[in-house]
Amino acid sequence: MGSRDLEKNRDVNTNYSYPNQSNYPPQQPPPPPPGYYMETSARQWTSWLVPMIVVANVAMFIVVMFFNNCPKNNFGFDKCVAGFLGRFSFQPLRENPLLGPSSNTLMDLGALQWDKVVNQHQGWRLITCIWLHAGVIHLLINMLSLVFIGIRLEQQFGFVRIGILYLIAGVGGSVMSALFLRKNISVGASGALFGLLGAMLSELLINWTIYANKAAALFTLLIMIAINLAIGILPRVDNFAHIGGFVTGFLLGFVILIRPRFGWLERHQLPEHARVKTKYTPYQMVLFFIALVTLIVGMIIAMVMLFQGKDGNDHCKWCHYLSCIPTSRWQC
């Protein structure tokens, strides 16, 4: 992805990566999940984790703006935006058009940056960057996407599984971003949000037999995914974070979002000869084990490469096109 701002994008969710200083181009979060309906009833959980994540992100942004203190730390010629907010006012639009802090403040508070993670052994940045946002616009897009996608998933699968999915997918996006983007800093929840979208797809595939309107749901999801990833090839967008989060969430969805086969929950209400004998189908178990092994091996390899200082571009000469395709209108 070049020397520009990046992040993790919209129509599926936004993570931002920045060149050391200045512009914060927005990414775009994921839209609401497609509607599809189960043929059998399932327990509905009360969603509280997703709202708490939203509250935590908003609170963190307020803390970031408190430390940013634009009136005191802005030494440029442009004035702070919304100066009436005092120390909570935003950096000049020329520096940050997303109405947020400076890149230096984000770096101090945990933004993702390759050198900090690898050479200064600050691996915790792979997690902290998920909770930082480049500006009000960035925060609003990501949190709306999280509400639309996350609440429905939490109602279906509970806070434990969705919490695990959100964090691991976020780390997966951070790792891939750091492997391929060395000169930029990155913040945002896009990787985690793309992970939720990837998990929606794998959940539909592994629980195929218990859903109605499967073809329509699958088509809608695939179109949504294609549009989101296509937006990621625009300049200043960190599509590597999106792809890493999506792949991680997709594989993890096969593992933790598996449901009993159709007829299992109602087996005691059926005559003996009509009852299903096993909780999961062979098809589900094959997908479960393939995804589990692939996820574990992939995460180990990616982590080892990252902390050994490997550059992902050395092992994939064409991968930079996944993040930005140069045209006559822009450079990557």
Backbone hydrogen bonds in HBPLUS format (Angstrom, degrees):
<---DONOR---> <-ACCEPTOR-->    atom                        ^
c    i                          cat <-CA-CA->   ^        H-A-AA   ^      H-
h    n   atom  resd res      DA  || num        DHA   H-A  angle D-A-AA Bond
n    s   type  num  typ     dist DA aas  dist angle  dist       angle   num
A0238-ASP N   A0007-GLU O   2.48 MM 231  4.15 114.8  1.88 112.9 133.4     1
A0015-ASN N   A0008-LYS O   1.79 MM   7  3.33 103.4  1.27  99.9 127.9     2
A0013-ASN N   A0009-ASN O   2.24 MM   4  4.70 116.2  1.62 122.1 145.6     3
A0012-VAL N   A0028-GLN O   3.21 MM  16  5.89 162.3  2.25 107.5 110.4     4
A0013-ASN N   A0028-GLN O   2.61 MM  15  4.78 151.0  1.69 122.2 111.6     5
A0016-TYR N   A0187-VAL O   2.27 MM 171  4.98 143.9  1.38 164.8 178.2     6
A0187-VAL N   A0016-TYR O   2.31 MM 171  4.98 153.1  1.37 154.9 164.8     7
A0018-TYR N   A0185-ILE O   2.23 MM 167  4.91 143.1  1.35 142.9 158.5     8
A0185-ILE N   A0018-TYR O   2.57 MM 167  4.91 161.3  1.60 148.2 153.8     9
A0021-GLN N   A0019-PRO O   2.54 MM   2  5.73 106.3  2.07 126.8 111.5    10
A0212-ALA N   A0037-TYR O   2.72 MM 175  5.49 174.5  1.73 178.2 178.0    11
A0039-GLU N   A0210-ILE O   2.62 MM 171  5.39 173.0  1.62 155.4 156.1    12
A0045-TRP N   A0155-GLN O   2.71 MM 110  4.35 170.3  1.72 135.6 136.5    13
A0052-MET N   A0048-TRP O   3.11 MM   4  6.25 148.9  2.21 139.2 148.1    14
A0052-MET N   A0049-LEU O   3.01 MM   3  5.00 114.6  2.45  95.1 111.7    15
A0053-ILE N   A0049-LEU O   2.83 MM   4  6.17 147.5  1.93 153.4 163.5    16
A0054-VAL N   A0050-VAL O   3.01 MM   4  6.33 155.5  2.07 152.6 159.1    17
A0055-VAL N   A0051-PRO O   2.97 MM   4  6.26 160.0  2.01 146.7 151.8    18
A0056-ALA N   A0052-MET O   2.84 MM   4  6.04 158.3  1.89 146.9 153.1    19
A0057-ASN N   A0053-ILE O   2.95 MM   4  6.16 154.9  2.01 147.4 153.5    20
A0058-VAL N   A0054-VAL O   3.01 MM   4  6.27 159.7  2.06 152.7 158.0    21
A0059-ALA N   A0055-VAL O   2.88 MM   4  6.07 163.9  1.91 152.6 157.5    22
A0060-MET N   A0056-ALA O   2.89 MM   4  6.02 154.3  1.95 143.2 150.6    23
A0061-PHE N   A0057-ASN O   2.99 MM   4  6.18 149.4  2.08 141.8 149.7    24
A0062-ILE N   A0058-VAL O   3.07 MM   4  6.40 153.3  2.14 148.1 154.9    25
A0063-VAL N   A0059-ALA O   3.04 MM   4  6.36 155.1  2.10 147.7 154.4    26
A0064-VAL N   A0060-MET O   2.90 MM   4  6.17 157.6  1.95 148.5 154.5    27
A0065-MET N   A0061-PHE O   2.96 MM   4  6.24 159.5  2.00 149.9 154.6    28
A0066-PHE N   A0062-ILE O   2.96 MM   4  6.19 143.6  2.10 142.3 152.7    29
A0067-PHE N   A0063-VAL O   3.08 MM   4  6.43 158.1  2.13 153.3 157.4    30
A0068-ASN N   A0064-VAL O   2.87 MM   4  6.04 139.8  2.03 142.4 155.1    31
A0069-ASN N   A0065-MET O   3.28 MM   4  6.40 164.2  2.31 147.4 147.3    32
A0072-LYS N   A0069-ASN O   3.08 MM   3  5.71 133.7  2.31 116.8 127.9    33
A0073-ASN N   A0069-ASN O   3.04 MM   4  6.16 159.4  2.09 155.6 162.0    34
A0074-ASN N   A0070-CYS O   2.85 MM   4  5.16 139.0  2.02 155.3 151.2    35
A0081-VAL N   A0090-PHE O   2.87 MM   9  4.93 148.0  1.98 133.4 140.0    36
A0090-PHE N   A0081-VAL O   2.95 MM   9  4.93 147.6  2.05 147.7 149.5    37
A0085-LEU N   A0082-ALA O   2.97 MM   3  5.94 170.1  1.98 129.7 132.7    38
A0086-GLY N   A0083-GLY O   2.95 MM   3  5.61 162.5  1.98 123.3 125.9    39
A0088-PHE N   A0085-LEU O   3.22 MM   3  5.23 157.6  2.28 123.5 120.4    40
A0089-SER N   A0086-GLY O   3.02 MM   3  5.53 162.6  2.05 121.9 123.1    41
A0091-GLN N   A0100-GLY O   3.00 MM   9  6.05 178.3  2.00 165.2 165.6    42
A0095-GLU N   A0092-PRO O   2.85 MM   3  5.43 141.3  2.00 114.3 125.3    43
A0096-ASN N   A0092-PRO O   2.92 MM   4  6.20 165.2  1.94 155.7 160.7    44
A0099-LEU N   A0096-ASN O   3.40 MM   3  6.09 156.6  2.46 122.8 122.5    45
A0137-ILE N   A0098-LEU O   3.29 MM  39  5.36 164.4  2.32 149.6 151.7    46
A0136-VAL N   A0099-LEU O   2.85 MM  37  5.50 157.2  1.90 133.3 134.4    47
A0106-LEU N   A0102-SER O   3.22 MM   4  6.57 162.5  2.26 149.1 153.4    48
A0107-MET N   A0103-SER O   2.91 MM   4  6.13 153.8  1.98 146.4 153.7    49
A0108-ASP N   A0104-ASN O   2.98 MM   4  6.23 158.6  2.02 147.9 153.3    50
A0109-LEU N   A0105-THR O   3.08 MM   4  6.30 140.0  2.24 145.4 156.0    51
A0111-ALA N   A0106-LEU O   2.91 MM   5  5.38 146.9  2.02 141.8 143.0    52
A0110-GLY N   A0107-MET O   3.37 MM   3  5.49 169.9  2.38 105.6 108.5    53
A0112-LEU N   A0186-SER O   2.93 MM  74  4.96 164.9  1.95 156.0 151.0    54
A0186-SER N   A0112-LEU O   2.90 MM  74  4.96 144.5  2.02 132.7 143.5    55
A0117-VAL N   A0113-GLN O   3.10 MM   4  6.34 158.2  2.15 158.1 165.0    56
A0118-VAL N   A0114-TRP O   2.89 MM   4  6.02 173.3  1.90 166.0 167.2    57
A0119-ASN N   A0115-ASP O   2.92 MM   4  5.27 131.5  2.16 128.9 142.9    58
A0120-GLN N   A0115-ASP O   3.23 MM   5  6.66 138.7  2.41 152.3 159.6    59
A0122-GLN N   A0116-LYS O   3.02 MM   6  5.67 149.1  2.12 139.0 143.5    60
A0125-ARG N   A0122-GLN O   3.11 MM   3  6.03 170.5  2.12 124.3 127.3    61
A0126-LEU N   A0123-GLY O   3.01 MM   3  5.83 165.4  2.04 123.5 127.5    62
A0127-ILE N   A0124-TRP O   3.04 MM   3  5.60 153.7  2.11 112.5 119.9    63
A0128-THR N   A0124-TRP O   3.04 MM   4  6.35 171.3  2.05 154.9 157.2    64
A0129-CYS N   A0125-ARG O   3.20 MM   4  5.70 161.0  2.24 133.2 137.0    65
A0130-ILE N   A0127-ILE O   3.09 MM   3  5.66 148.7  2.19 114.5 122.8    66
A0131-TRP N   A0128-THR O   3.01 MM   3  5.55 152.0  2.09 114.6 122.3    67
A0132-LEU N   A0129-CYS O   3.37 MM   3  5.32 167.3  2.38 102.8 106.3    68
A0188-GLY N   A0129-CYS O   2.93 MM  59  6.20 155.0  1.99 161.7 153.8    69
A0139-LEU N   A0135-GLY O   2.88 MM   4  6.09 166.8  1.90 155.5 159.3    70
A0140-LEU N   A0136-VAL O   2.86 MM   4  5.99 164.3  1.89 151.9 156.2    71
A0141-ILE N   A0137-ILE O   3.04 MM   4  6.21 168.4  2.06 154.0 156.5    72
A0142-ASN N   A0138-HIS O   3.10 MM   4  6.27 169.3  2.11 152.5 155.6    73
A0143-MET N   A0139-LEU O   2.93 MM   4  6.03 166.2  1.95 155.1 159.3    74
A0144-LEU N   A0140-LEU O   3.04 MM   4  6.08 159.2  2.08 148.7 154.0    75
A0145-SER N   A0141-ILE O   3.14 MM   4  6.29 159.0  2.19 145.1 150.9    76
A0146-LEU N   A0142-ASN O   2.90 MM   4  6.14 153.5  1.97 146.5 154.4    77
A0147-VAL N   A0143-MET O   2.97 MM   4  6.16 157.2  2.02 145.7 151.0    78
A0148-PHE N   A0144-LEU O   3.03 MM   4  6.26 166.3  2.05 151.4 154.6    79
A0149-ILE N   A0145-SER O   2.98 MM   4  6.11 162.0  2.02 151.9 156.4    80
A0150-GLY N   A0146-LEU O   2.62 MM   4  5.12 140.6  1.76 136.0 149.6    81
A0151-ILE N   A0147-VAL O   3.40 MM   4  5.55 156.4  2.46 122.7 129.4    82
A0153-LEU N   A0149-ILE O   3.36 MM   4  6.61 164.3  2.39 149.3 153.8    83
A0154-GLU N   A0150-GLY O   2.83 MM   4  6.02 161.2  1.87 156.4 161.8    84
A0155-GLN N   A0151-ILE O   2.93 MM   4  6.10 153.6  2.01 148.5 155.4    85
A0156-GLN N   A0152-ARG O   3.18 MM   4  6.41 141.3  2.34 141.4 151.0    86
A0156-GLN N   A0153-LEU O   3.16 MM   3  5.17 126.9  2.45  94.5 108.1    87
A0157-PHE N   A0153-LEU O   2.86 MM   4  6.01 155.8  1.92 154.7 161.5    88
A0158-GLY N   A0154-GLU O   2.78 MM   4  4.69 147.4  1.89 130.0 133.8    89
A0162-ILE N   A0158-GLY O   3.38 MM   4  6.48 164.0  2.41 149.0 153.6    90
A0163-GLY N   A0159-PHE O   2.83 MM   4  5.66 150.0  1.92 139.1 147.8    91
A0164-ILE N   A0160-VAL O   3.01 MM   4  6.21 163.2  2.04 151.3 155.3    92
A0165-LEU N   A0161-ARG O   2.96 MM   4  6.08 161.0  2.00 143.4 149.4    93
A0166-TYR N   A0162-ILE O   2.88 MM   4  5.98 160.9  1.92 146.6 151.4    94
A0167-LEU N   A0163-GLY O   3.13 MM   4  6.31 168.6  2.14 151.7 153.9    95
A0168-ILE N   A0164-ILE O   2.99 MM   4  6.06 171.7  2.00 157.0 159.7    96
A0169-ALA N   A0165-LEU O   2.99 MM   4  5.86 160.0  2.03 145.1 151.5    97
A0170-GLY N   A0166-TYR O   3.04 MM   4  6.07 150.2  2.13 136.8 145.5    98
A0171-VAL N   A0167-LEU O   2.97 MM   4  6.27 156.4  2.02 149.7 155.4    99
A0172-GLY N   A0168-ILE O   2.87 MM   4  6.09 157.1  1.92 146.4 153.4   100
A0173-GLY N   A0169-ALA O   2.94 MM   4  6.21 154.3  2.01 149.2 154.8   101
A0174-SER N   A0170-GLY O   3.02 MM   4  6.28 153.5  2.10 143.5 151.0   102
A0175-VAL N   A0171-VAL O   2.86 MM   4  6.10 160.8  1.89 158.4 162.6   103
A0176-MET N   A0172-GLY O   3.18 MM   4  6.36 166.7  2.19 147.3 150.4   104
A0177-SER N   A0173-GLY O   3.01 MM   4  6.11 157.6  2.06 145.5 152.3   105
A0178-ALA N   A0174-SER O   2.93 MM   4  6.12 162.8  1.96 151.1 155.3   106
A0179-LEU N   A0175-VAL O   2.97 MM   4  6.16 146.1  2.09 145.4 154.9   107
A0180-PHE N   A0176-MET O   3.27 MM   4  6.46 144.5  2.41 144.7 151.5   108
A0181-LEU N   A0177-SER O   2.82 MM   4  5.69 142.8  1.95 153.4 163.7   109
A0312-GLY N   A0179-LEU O   2.88 MM 133  5.11 160.0  1.92 140.1 140.4   110
A0193-LEU N   A0189-ALA O   2.95 MM   4  6.19 156.7  2.01 155.6 163.2   111
A0194-PHE N   A0190-SER O   2.76 MM   4  5.95 159.8  1.80 159.4 164.4   112
A0195-GLY N   A0191-GLY O   2.93 MM   4  6.09 140.1  2.10 136.6 148.2   113
A0196-LEU N   A0192-ALA O   3.09 MM   4  6.50 142.9  2.23 140.6 149.1   114
A0197-LEU N   A0193-LEU O   3.15 MM   4  6.50 153.4  2.23 142.6 149.6   115
A0198-GLY N   A0194-PHE O   2.83 MM   4  6.12 155.8  1.88 149.1 156.0   116
A0199-ALA N   A0195-GLY O   2.88 MM   4  6.09 151.3  1.96 145.0 153.1   117
A0200-MET N   A0196-LEU O   3.00 MM   4  6.25 142.6  2.14 140.5 150.1   118
A0201-LEU N   A0197-LEU O   3.30 MM   4  6.67 148.4  2.40 142.4 149.5   119
A0202-SER N   A0198-GLY O   3.09 MM   4  6.47 165.9  2.11 153.2 155.8   120
A0203-GLU N   A0199-ALA O   2.80 MM   4  5.81 155.1  1.86 146.3 153.9   121
A0204-LEU N   A0200-MET O   3.10 MM   4  6.21 151.0  2.19 137.0 144.0   122
A0205-LEU N   A0201-LEU O   3.07 MM   4  6.36 154.4  2.13 147.5 154.6   123
A0206-ILE N   A0202-SER O   2.88 MM   4  6.05 167.5  1.89 155.8 158.3   124
A0207-ASN N   A0203-GLU O   3.08 MM   4  5.92 145.8  2.20 138.2 146.6   125
A0210-ILE N   A0207-ASN O   3.14 MM   3  5.95 157.5  2.20 124.7 130.3   126
A0211-TYR N   A0208-TRP O   3.43 MM   3  5.84 170.9  2.44 113.8 116.3   127
A0217-ALA N   A0213-ASN O   3.06 MM   4  6.25 160.6  2.10 152.4 158.3   128
A0218-LEU N   A0214-LYS O   2.81 MM   4  6.00 164.3  1.84 159.1 163.3   129
A0219-PHE N   A0215-ALA O   2.94 MM   4  6.07 164.7  1.97 149.5 153.9   130
A0220-THR N   A0216-ALA O   2.99 MM   4  6.13 161.4  2.02 146.4 151.5   131
A0221-LEU N   A0217-ALA O   2.97 MM   4  6.17 162.3  2.00 150.3 154.9   132
A0222-LEU N   A0218-LEU O   2.95 MM   4  6.14 165.0  1.97 154.4 158.3   133
A0223-ILE N   A0219-PHE O   3.02 MM   4  6.20 160.5  2.06 150.7 155.7   134
A0224-MET N   A0220-THR O   2.99 MM   4  6.16 161.5  2.03 147.7 153.2   135
A0225-ILE N   A0221-LEU O   2.86 MM   4  6.09 160.3  1.90 153.5 158.7   136
A0226-ALA N   A0222-LEU O   2.91 MM   4  6.05 162.8  1.94 147.6 152.5   137
A0227-ILE N   A0223-ILE O   2.98 MM   4  6.20 162.5  2.01 152.6 156.7   138
A0228-ASN N   A0224-MET O   3.03 MM   4  6.24 164.4  2.06 148.6 153.2   139
A0229-LEU N   A0225-ILE O   2.96 MM   4  6.14 169.1  1.97 157.7 160.0   140
A0230-ALA N   A0226-ALA O   2.92 MM   4  5.97 147.9  2.03 142.2 151.7   141
A0231-ILE N   A0227-ILE O   3.02 MM   4  6.26 151.9  2.10 149.3 155.5   142
A0232-GLY N   A0229-LEU O   3.08 MM   3  5.03 129.2  2.35  92.2 106.1   143
A0233-ILE N   A0230-ALA O   3.16 MM   3  5.70 167.1  2.18 114.0 117.9   144
A0234-LEU N   A0231-ILE O   3.20 MM   3  5.86 164.4  2.23 119.4 122.1   145
A0325-ILE N   A0233-ILE O   3.16 MM  92  5.83 145.2  2.29 152.0 146.4   146
A0239-ASN N   A0237-VAL O   3.09 MM   2  5.81 123.7  2.43 107.8  92.2   147
A0243-ILE N   A0239-ASN O   2.81 MM   4  6.05 165.8  1.83 154.4 157.6   148
A0244-GLY N   A0240-PHE O   2.83 MM   4  5.91 166.9  1.85 148.8 153.2   149
A0245-GLY N   A0241-ALA O   2.98 MM   4  6.02 162.7  2.01 143.7 148.7   150
A0246-PHE N   A0242-HIS O   2.84 MM   4  5.96 158.7  1.88 148.8 155.7   151
A0247-VAL N   A0243-ILE O   2.87 MM   4  6.01 173.0  1.88 157.8 159.1   152
A0248-THR N   A0244-GLY O   3.08 MM   4  6.11 162.5  2.11 143.5 149.0   153
A0249-GLY N   A0245-GLY O   2.91 MM   4  6.01 165.8  1.93 149.2 153.5   154
A0250-PHE N   A0246-PHE O   2.78 MM   4  5.91 153.9  1.85 149.3 157.5   155
A0251-LEU N   A0247-VAL O   3.03 MM   4  6.22 166.9  2.04 153.0 154.7   156
A0252-LEU N   A0248-THR O   2.93 MM   4  6.05 163.7  1.96 150.6 156.0   157
A0253-GLY N   A0249-GLY O   2.84 MM   4  5.83 143.7  1.97 141.7 150.6   158
A0255-VAL N   A0252-LEU O   2.99 MM   3  5.10 132.1  2.22  99.1 112.7   159
A0256-ILE N   A0252-LEU O   2.97 MM   4  6.24 165.9  1.99 167.3 168.6   160
A0257-LEU N   A0253-GLY O   3.05 MM   4  5.13 145.5  2.17 132.3 137.8   161
A0261-ARG N   A0279-LYS O   2.80 MM  18  5.94 170.7  1.81 168.0 171.3   162
A0264-TRP N   A0261-ARG O   3.13 MM   3  5.75 167.4  2.15 137.7 139.5   163
A0267-ARG N   A0264-TRP O   3.23 MM   3  5.11 166.9  2.25 106.1 108.3   164
A0269-GLN N   A0266-GLU O   2.96 MM   3  5.47 151.1  2.05 115.1 124.3   165
A0270-LEU N   A0267-ARG O   3.17 MM   3  5.29 162.3  2.20 105.8 111.0   166
A0274-ALA N   A0271-PRO O   2.93 MM   3  5.44 147.2  2.04 115.9 126.0   167
A0275-ARG N   A0272-GLU O   3.34 MM   3  5.57 164.0  2.37 108.8 113.4   168
A0284-GLN N   A0281-THR O   3.03 MM   3  5.20 119.9  2.40 100.8 115.0   169
A0285-MET N   A0281-THR O   3.10 MM   4  6.47 159.1  2.15 154.5 160.1   170
A0286-VAL N   A0282-PRO O   2.94 MM   4  6.14 155.8  2.00 153.5 159.4   171
A0287-LEU N   A0283-TYR O   3.21 MM   4  6.40 166.3  2.23 146.1 149.4   172
A0288-PHE N   A0284-GLN O   2.88 MM   4  6.06 155.7  1.94 147.9 155.6   173
A0289-PHE N   A0285-MET O   3.07 MM   4  6.25 169.9  2.08 151.8 152.0   174
A0290-ILE N   A0286-VAL O   3.03 MM   4  6.15 164.6  2.06 152.9 157.8   175
A0291-ALA N   A0287-LEU O   2.96 MM   4  5.95 166.0  1.98 148.5 152.9   176
A0292-LEU N   A0288-PHE O   2.95 MM   4  6.10 158.9  2.00 147.8 154.3   177
A0293-VAL N   A0289-PHE O   3.05 MM   4  6.10 172.3  2.05 149.3 151.3   178
A0294-THR N   A0290-ILE O   2.99 MM   4  6.06 163.9  2.02 148.6 153.9   179
A0295-LEU N   A0291-ALA O   2.85 MM   4  5.90 159.0  1.89 149.0 154.9   180
A0296-ILE N   A0292-LEU O   3.05 MM   4  6.23 170.4  2.06 152.2 154.5   181
A0297-VAL N   A0293-VAL O   2.97 MM   4  6.03 171.9  1.98 155.7 157.9   182
A0298-GLY N   A0294-THR O   2.84 MM   4  5.73 157.3  1.89 141.9 149.6   183
A0299-MET N   A0295-LEU O   2.94 MM   4  6.02 163.3  1.97 149.4 153.5   184
A0300-ILE N   A0296-ILE O   3.05 MM   4  6.20 161.0  2.08 149.9 155.3   185
A0301-ILE N   A0297-VAL O   2.98 MM   4  6.15 169.2  1.99 155.0 157.8   186
A0302-ALA N   A0298-GLY O   2.96 MM   4  6.07 165.3  1.98 149.1 153.7   187
A0303-MET N   A0299-MET O   2.92 MM   4  6.00 162.7  1.95 147.5 152.4   188
A0304-VAL N   A0300-ILE O   2.95 MM   4  6.09 165.6  1.97 153.2 157.3   189
A0305-MET N   A0301-ILE O   2.94 MM   4  6.12 166.5  1.96 152.8 156.7   190
A0306-LEU N   A0302-ALA O   2.95 MM   4  6.12 158.7  1.99 147.0 153.1   191
A0307-PHE N   A0303-MET O   2.97 MM   4  6.20 175.7  1.98 160.2 159.7   192
A0308-GLN N   A0304-VAL O   2.98 MM   4  5.99 127.4  2.26 142.1 154.9   193
A0310-LYS N   A0305-MET O   2.88 MM   5  5.12 153.4  1.95 167.6 160.8   194
A0309-GLY N   A0306-LEU O   2.98 MM   3  5.26 156.1  2.04 108.6 115.1   195
A0314-ASP N   A0311-ASP O   2.97 MM   3  5.58 151.6  2.05 117.2 125.2   196
A0315-HIS N   A0312-GLY O   3.13 MM   3  5.45 144.6  2.26 105.7 115.3   197
A0319-CYS N   A0316-CYS O   3.31 MM   3  5.43 156.4  2.37 104.6 111.5   198
A0321-TYR N   A0318-TRP O   3.06 MM   3  5.92 161.4  2.10 124.4 129.3   199
A0322-LEU N   A0319-CYS O   2.83 MM   3  5.40 158.6  1.87 117.5 124.6   200
A0323-SER N   A0320-HIS O   3.23 MM   3  5.64 155.9  2.29 106.5 113.2   201
A0324-CYS N   A0320-HIS O   3.28 MM   4  6.59 152.9  2.36 146.0 153.7   202
A0327-THR N   A0330-TRP O   3.29 MM   3  5.51 158.7  2.34 144.3 150.5   203
